[in-house]
Amino acid sequence: MELALQDSETHIGFKPLYAQVKDQLIRRLVDGVWQPGMNIPSEQELARQLNVSQGTVRKALDAMTAENLLVRRQGRGTFVAEPEDSRILFQFFKLTTDNKTQDSAFPESRLLCWSQEPSTADEAQALSIDKGAPVWRIERVRQVDGKSVITETISIAAKTLPGFDALKEIPNNVYQLYSSNWGITIAKADEKLKAVLSNERDCATLGCETGVPMLLIRRIARDLEGNPVELRCSRCLTDDMHYAVNLP
């Protein structure tokens, strides 16, 4: 049974009440009480369950919707977001062609290889594991509008995805894979961008010249509780692409 929350917008030294409500609702996602695609209870019912005002619940749901954890559907209610939802996918894919909007087709992937390897110092630090602890490393090329423009290395701690070696294939949308097979929802990511020059490996996989400008995107993807799930390093050709982000 959940503890009822006192209905006051703020408490000195504590989170605003709506943020406390949001934390309790996110816990339902973490614990699997609310599954992807599920229609959650109404604002009125949630307010009754938590003993707070409907306005406080609405503010919490608005915050979760803004973070793409929930999706509101006109006339149908509020649903737990699914990783395959295009809005969720584009939350984590910021590259778009110069002559198109960010609503263009989601990129396809061509798998190069995947294997279990000892973690490097960089992987260990990013994933909060010991150096040398096993990681699954996925190498692939991504295509936008049929053109190979990104080489990508994904590293995941082996302990995070038990049974990963039993997979027969790795789908294009790995975030959906994490969700459906291991109940892990990617909720946020930390990214760093850096200008680099293409190397011989980029030339071989993308068909570009050596030494052309590229964008290196280093991302640590995190679950609902902020734990690191994967390290992803993407090397992107930018002659026909740009990185687009909407700031509040």
Secondary structure, 3 states (H helix, E strand, C coil): CCCCCCCCCCCCCCCCHHHHHHHHHHHHHHCCCCCCCCECCCHHHHHHHHCCCHHHHHHHHHHHHHCCCEEEECCCEEEECCCCCHHHHHHCCCEEECCCCCCCCCCEEEEEEEEEEECCHHHHHHHCCCCCCEEEEEEEEEEECCEEEEEEEEEEEHHHCCCHHHCCCCCCCHHHHHHHHHCCCCCEEEEEEEEEECCHHHHHHHCCCCCCEEEEEEEEEECCCCCEEEEEEEEEECCCEEECCCCC
